[in-house]
Amino acid sequence: MQAKLDELKTILAEVDDLDRASSVLGWDQEAYMPPGGAEARGQQLGTLGRLSHEGFTAKETGALIEALQKQAGDLDPDSDEARLIKVCARLYERQIKVPGAMVVEKAEITSAASQAWQGARAESDFSKFQPHLEKVLDWTQRFAELFAPYDHVYDPLLDSYEPGMKTADVQAIFDGIRPQQVELISRVAAAEQVDDAMLHQHFPEAEQLAFGEEVISAYGYDWDRGRQDKTTHPFSTNLGYGDQRITVRYDEEFFNPYLFAALHETGHALYEQGVPKHLARTPLYGGTSLAIHESQSRLWENLVGRSEPFWQHFYPRLQKVFAQQLGDVTVDDFYKAINKVAPSLIRVEADEATYNLHIMLRLELEIAMLEGEIAVKDMPAAWNERFESYLGITPPDDAKGVLQDVHWSFGLMGYFATYALGNLVSAQLWEVIQQALPDLEGQIAKGEFAPLLEWLQQNIYQHGAKFEPQEMVARITGSKINGDAYIRYLNDKFGAIYNL
Amino acid sequence: MQAKLDELKTILAEVDDLDRASSVLGWDQEAYMPPGGAEARGQQLGTLGRLSHEGFTAKETGALIEALQKQAGDLDPDSDEARLIKVCARLYERQIKVPGAMVVEKAEITSAASQAWQGARAESDFSKFQPHLEKVLDWTQRFAELFAPYDHVYDPLLDSYEPGMKTADVQAIFDGIRPQQVELISRVAAAEQVDDAMLHQHFPEAEQLAFGEEVISAYGYDWDRGRQDKTTHPFSTNLGYGDQRITVRYDEEFFNPYLFAALHETGHALYEQGVPKHLARTPLYGGTSLAIHESQSRLWENLVGRSEPFWQHFYPRLQKVFAQQLGDVTVDDFYKAINKVAPSLIRVEADEATYNLHIMLRLELEIAMLEGEIAVKDMPAAWNERFESYLGITPPDDAKGVLQDVHWSFGLMGYFATYALGNLVSAQLWEVIQQALPDLEGQIAKGEFAPLLEWLQQNIYQHGAKFEPQEMVARITGSKINGDAYIRYLNDKFGAIYNL
C-alpha cells in the first residue's frame, strides 16, 4: 500500500507544482504583468492547466486511487492517508467526467469573456458582455449535464466549491435568514443614523499601508512566508508551501476599502499559512472549501477587525497616524462609522447587515439563468428589479448593477453562495471560540491575537482540506451550517450601535 | 509537410509555454518571492523543467523533426521553416543525449550549490563552496563526455551558448587581443589619471530611477511590453511575446551601477522586443546566442551610453536632476569619469578596457579545471595568481576573488567567454552601423535613437535565432567574430580620454 501511496503522491506533487506555477502566473498577471503580455500569459496558463488536468485524470492515477480505496478500510478514517485517498477519489470522479476539450474551451470562452466584461463594465454597456455571458452559461449548462442525474442543476456547480453541499440546503438556510436580515435593516433604517463623514477624508496611501502592516503583523501573518502587493481587485493566493500572499487596493479618499480588504485577505492567508507542511503538494494542502475559507477572512475582517475591543486597542495608534483626520473623533464614533448600515449598490463595499442580501440576489438570478427562467438579455432588468425589492434602491446603470462582479466572466457559477455561507460559519465558530477563550474580547482589546490564532490553528488550519465543510463545522460546533448564530451576532451588534 | 510542421509547432509551443512559465517563476524568485517560498519554488521549477525536457525529447518530436529534415531540401534555406527545422534538429540532437536523470541531478546539485555559494561568499570562505563546486565540475565533465568525441572538452559546453563555435576559435581570438589590451592598460596607467570623485556622492534612488526611465524610454523600450524591478543582480528576461522585463539595482553612493546596468539590460530587452511575433513559441523566438545578445547589451550600455554624443544630449538633463552633485562638473569631466580605466577586483564593475581580462582569466581557469590541471581546492590560489599577473592587483579575500560570480554555482560552465565575445561583436557591428548611418553620432547627440534601433531591428532583431552567431556576424560585417574592431575602438576612445 505504501508503494502505491508514494506513487500517487508523486503524481499529485507534479499536478500541484503545475497548479501552483499557474497561481504564480496568475498573481503576476494581476500585480505586475505589462498589458502586452496578456495573450502569451493566457497561452501559458492554458498549457499548464491542460497538463495538470491530464496528469490528474490519467488512467494511471485512476488505477492507483482505485487500488488504494480497496485497501483504505484498514486505515484510521481520520488519518491523512485515508482522507487523501477519499479526497482524491472524489476529485478524480469529478474531473474524469470533464473532457479535456471542455477544459480548453472554458479557458478560451472565459479569456474572451473577462476581457469583454472589463470593457462592458467600463462603458456600462451590458450588450457587449451579453454574447459572452451566453457562452459561459451554455458551457456551464453542458458542464452540469456531465453530472446528471442530479437533484438540482446547480448542485454540480456548488459541489466544485462546497464538497457535499446541496442547493436545497443552501436555499433552506438563506430562506431562513432573509426575512430576519430584511427586518433588521428596516429597523436600522428607522433609527437615528450613524455619521461616517470622518471616513471620507484624505488618507495617504503610504500611511494606510503602514498601519495595515502593523495590524496584519499583530494578527500573526508571517511576512517571511508572504507579502502584500497592489492589484485592481484584492485577493489572497497560495504559491506553494511557505509563500502565501495577499493583494490590496487603496482609496485615498475613503478609509474603509484598504484596511478591511487587507484584513479580509489576511484571514485567507492565515488559514493557508497554518496548513502544515506534510500536506503540501497534495489536494489536502489548502482550505477545505470556499465557505470555510470565507469564514476565516470574514472572521478576521469583521468579528475581529470591526469589533469594539479591536479598536480599543488600535484606535489610539490610528489617531497618531491620522492625527489631522481623526484627532477629534472618539473611538465610539469611529467604531459606529466603520459599521454604518446602509443599503448600497456594490457588494464588496456592503456593510455586514446588508451583505448577504447581495449574495442571495445573485444566487437566485444564477439559478434562474441556469434553469432558463431568465434569459441572459433580460438579466439587467431582472437584477434591478430584485435589487429594488431587497435593498430598496435601484442601480443607476449596469456597471453598478449586473456588471459589477467579475465572477461570471471567469466562469465562476456556483461560487457566490459561499460568500454568505462564510459569514454564517464565522459567527457559528465565534460562539464556540468565545466559550473556549472566555477572555477573548479582553485579549483582543490588548492586541493579543495569538490565543485566537492558536485556536483556529488547532481546530481548523492544521487539518487542511481533510474534512468536507459540513463535517468540519459539525465537528467544531456540533451542528451543520446554519444562520442562527449570524442573526444573533447581527442583532446584538447593530442593536447596540443603533439603540434598537 | 505543412501538417507535420504544424504538429511540431504544437509541441514546441507547449515546451515554450513551460519554459516561459519557468521564467516567470524565476523572475518572481529574484524580484518578489518571500524567503519561505524557496523550497517549493525549486520543486515547481524542477517539475516544469522536466516536463519541458520530456516534451522536447519525446520520440514523437524526434520523428517529426527527422521527417521534416528529409523534406526541407525544397525550402528556401533562409526561410523561417527551414531554419526552424535546422535549429530544432540541432537542439534535439543535443538534448536527446542528456538523460532525464542528469537533468534532475543538475537541478539538485545547483540548487544546493547556489545556496552554499551565497553563504560562502558572504563569509568569504571558499571551503564552504568547494565540495559543491567539485560536484558541479564532476557533473559538467560527465555532461561533456556525452558529446565525445570532441576536439576540446570545452566545446560541448561552449556550444550550449554559442552554437557552432569551437574553443580553439575563442582561444585564438582571445590570444590575439590579450597583449593589445594589456598594453593599452599599461599606457593608461602611465598617463595622467582621471578624477571620478564626483560619481561617488549621494544619488537618491528615486531620482536615479526617474532619469534611467527617461533614457530607457528614449532608447525605444516599449513599457507596454515590459517593466523594471529591483533585484540583487540585474538581469533581463523574456516572459513570452509582449513581456520583456529588466531588473536593476541601486547604489545611492555611486552613480554608475544603476544607470549602466539598466542600459545594459535594456539592450538585451530591446533585442527580445524586436523579435517578431510569428516566431513566438518556437526555438527561433529570442536572441541567436549569448554573444550576440551581449553585443546588444554592451552596444546600448557602452557604445551608446558611455559615448560623448550621448552625454552631450543627456548631461544637461542629468545636471538638472542632480544639480547639487553635478552642477559644477563639466560634461567633459563627467564623460571621462564614467569611462575611468583602473584595474579593479569585480568583473561587473570593470571598465571597458579591463573587462575582457576578467573574462579571459575565468575562461582559462574553467578550462584548466575541466582538464583536471587545476584541482578545485587550488582554485583560490590560482585565481589570485592569475589576477595579479593580468591586472596587477591581488584580491584581499575570496569573496572579492574566486567567489565573486554566481555562474559556477548555477552550473554555467562554458558561459563566461560569451561576455568578451559580445564586446568584440558590438564593436564589429558599430563600424558597419557607422557606415550605414553616417550621422549616427549626430543623431545620438540629439537624443535620436530611432535610426539606430531600426537598423538593429532590420539586421539583427527581426531574425530571432534563425542564424548561428558566426553566420550572423559574417552576414552583417563580412567577417567572422574577431577582436580588431574592438581594439580599434578601445585605442581610439581611451587614447583620446588619456591623451595617449
HADDOCK unambig.tbl for C-alpha pairs under 7 A between the chains (distance, minus, plus):
assign (segid A and resid 14 and name CA) (segid B and resid 47 and name CA) 6.26 0.50 0.50
assign (segid A and resid 17 and name CA) (segid B and resid 43 and name CA) 6.99 0.50 0.50
assign (segid A and resid 17 and name CA) (segid B and resid 44 and name CA) 4.72 0.50 0.50
assign (segid A and resid 17 and name CA) (segid B and resid 47 and name CA) 6.67 0.50 0.50
assign (segid A and resid 18 and name CA) (segid B and resid 44 and name CA) 6.96 0.50 0.50
assign (segid A and resid 21 and name CA) (segid B and resid 44 and name CA) 6.55 0.50 0.50
assign (segid A and resid 24 and name CA) (segid B and resid 25 and name CA) 6.75 0.50 0.50
assign (segid A and resid 25 and name CA) (segid B and resid 24 and name CA) 6.75 0.50 0.50
assign (segid A and resid 34 and name CA) (segid B and resid 224 and name CA) 5.50 0.50 0.50
assign (segid A and resid 34 and name CA) (segid B and resid 225 and name CA) 5.54 0.50 0.50
assign (segid A and resid 34 and name CA) (segid B and resid 226 and name CA) 5.75 0.50 0.50
assign (segid A and resid 34 and name CA) (segid B and resid 227 and name CA) 6.85 0.50 0.50
assign (segid A and resid 34 and name CA) (segid B and resid 243 and name CA) 6.51 0.50 0.50
assign (segid A and resid 35 and name CA) (segid B and resid 224 and name CA) 5.71 0.50 0.50
assign (segid A and resid 35 and name CA) (segid B and resid 225 and name CA) 6.59 0.50 0.50
assign (segid A and resid 36 and name CA) (segid B and resid 224 and name CA) 5.55 0.50 0.50
assign (segid A and resid 36 and name CA) (segid B and resid 225 and name CA) 4.63 0.50 0.50
assign (segid A and resid 36 and name CA) (segid B and resid 242 and name CA) 4.42 0.50 0.50
assign (segid A and resid 36 and name CA) (segid B and resid 243 and name CA) 6.05 0.50 0.50
assign (segid A and resid 37 and name CA) (segid B and resid 225 and name CA) 6.42 0.50 0.50
assign (segid A and resid 37 and name CA) (segid B and resid 240 and name CA) 6.80 0.50 0.50
assign (segid A and resid 37 and name CA) (segid B and resid 241 and name CA) 6.37 0.50 0.50
assign (segid A and resid 37 and name CA) (segid B and resid 242 and name CA) 4.56 0.50 0.50
assign (segid A and resid 37 and name CA) (segid B and resid 243 and name CA) 4.71 0.50 0.50
assign (segid A and resid 40 and name CA) (segid B and resid 240 and name CA) 5.52 0.50 0.50
assign (segid A and resid 40 and name CA) (segid B and resid 241 and name CA) 5.81 0.50 0.50
assign (segid A and resid 43 and name CA) (segid B and resid 17 and name CA) 6.99 0.50 0.50
assign (segid A and resid 44 and name CA) (segid B and resid 17 and name CA) 4.73 0.50 0.50
assign (segid A and resid 44 and name CA) (segid B and resid 18 and name CA) 6.96 0.50 0.50
assign (segid A and resid 44 and name CA) (segid B and resid 21 and name CA) 6.53 0.50 0.50
assign (segid A and resid 47 and name CA) (segid B and resid 14 and name CA) 6.26 0.50 0.50
assign (segid A and resid 47 and name CA) (segid B and resid 17 and name CA) 6.67 0.50 0.50
assign (segid A and resid 224 and name CA) (segid B and resid 34 and name CA) 5.50 0.50 0.50
assign (segid A and resid 224 and name CA) (segid B and resid 35 and name CA) 5.72 0.50 0.50
assign (segid A and resid 224 and name CA) (segid B and resid 36 and name CA) 5.55 0.50 0.50
assign (segid A and resid 225 and name CA) (segid B and resid 34 and name CA) 5.54 0.50 0.50
assign (segid A and resid 225 and name CA) (segid B and resid 35 and name CA) 6.59 0.50 0.50
assign (segid A and resid 225 and name CA) (segid B and resid 36 and name CA) 4.64 0.50 0.50
assign (segid A and resid 225 and name CA) (segid B and resid 37 and name CA) 6.43 0.50 0.50
assign (segid A and resid 226 and name CA) (segid B and resid 34 and name CA) 5.75 0.50 0.50
assign (segid A and resid 227 and name CA) (segid B and resid 34 and name CA) 6.87 0.50 0.50
assign (segid A and resid 240 and name CA) (segid B and resid 37 and name CA) 6.80 0.50 0.50
assign (segid A and resid 240 and name CA) (segid B and resid 40 and name CA) 5.54 0.50 0.50
assign (segid A and resid 241 and name CA) (segid B and resid 37 and name CA) 6.39 0.50 0.50
assign (segid A and resid 241 and name CA) (segid B and resid 40 and name CA) 5.85 0.50 0.50
assign (segid A and resid 242 and name CA) (segid B and resid 36 and name CA) 4.44 0.50 0.50
assign (segid A and resid 242 and name CA) (segid B and resid 37 and name CA) 4.57 0.50 0.50
assign (segid A and resid 243 and name CA) (segid B and resid 34 and name CA) 6.52 0.50 0.50
assign (segid A and resid 243 and name CA) (segid B and resid 36 and name CA) 6.06 0.50 0.50
assign (segid A and resid 243 and name CA) (segid B and resid 37 and name CA) 4.73 0.50 0.50
